[in-house]
Amino acid sequence: MPFNTLRRAIVLASAASLFSAGAFAQKPVTIIVPYAPGGSADLVTRVIAQFAAPGVGAPMIVDNRTGGGGVVGWGAAARSAPDGNTLLTVELSYTIAAGLITTLPFDPKKAFTQVATAVKVPHVLVINPAVPAKTVQEFIALAKAQPGKLNYGSGGNGTNTHLAGELFKSTTGVDIVHVPYKGAGAVLTDLMGNQVQALITSVPTALPHIKSGKLRALMVTGAERNAMLPDVPSAKEAGIPRMDMDYWIGIGAPAGTPQVVVDRLNKEFNASLAQPEAKKKIAEMGLTVVANTPAQATQLVNSEIQRWSAVIQQAGIKAD
């Protein structure tokens, strides 16, 4: 057996032994977040790290590796040893990038083993109140009567807000024009100024402006209504079940991490999210705890890659 192969086998066997014995490796567990501090992915990861550390039995460090829209952090995690000491925060953007960026320095379908989906939140279709539509169907009818005249904004080319808009177009057959911005803040400003007429974004992002009356919510992109917007119909109720989509955040580990390690991490992360104080922090962000199994988390990631790759291909979207 070559030396490197033998060394890897020893590392994996040692990790499996430690985890199965109920003790984690003594060195800290690092969770790489591929985005800057302060966003939902970062904040959720910090809640998990805080509340899971006692069960893990080692400090949990959040390492923000920014750059390339996530590529820098994803790549760093993909190159890490599969021993449970380096993990990755995985979210919706990762599955979009899998179908959008052909030059990723790793195979997005094989680079990681999914540990758990931590939280989720639906998106919401919002329009400027000056748009003469009170329901989704009225908005669709208006758009079809004026093809190419209405605009929808996004946080940038290839973002979840862009893909959501393209999914809406392909599902309903409307001709509305994409206007990309550099981030959610800019598009919200122009949406409230009626420079663009519509946006599909996560509920927490739009909620304050919906509550203030500056934006009108037409539909949440879930199979059921959302507790934060109880008067807004779901995608299913609106007659557009294909628009059932969530923004979600989970944790992955480098491919090859022993299953016993993955299972133990899953147990500790899910237990951390079940703690009342952690649940409170998550609810304050407008998110819902998922805390599923590794198999369910893997199924979600794989299905999302397939779904968004199809949308990207159909819309002819190219990475900037």
Order of alpha helices (4+ residues) and beta strands (2+ residues): alpha-beta-alpha-beta-alpha-beta-alpha-beta-alpha-beta-alpha-beta-alpha-beta-alpha-beta-beta-alpha-alpha-beta-alpha
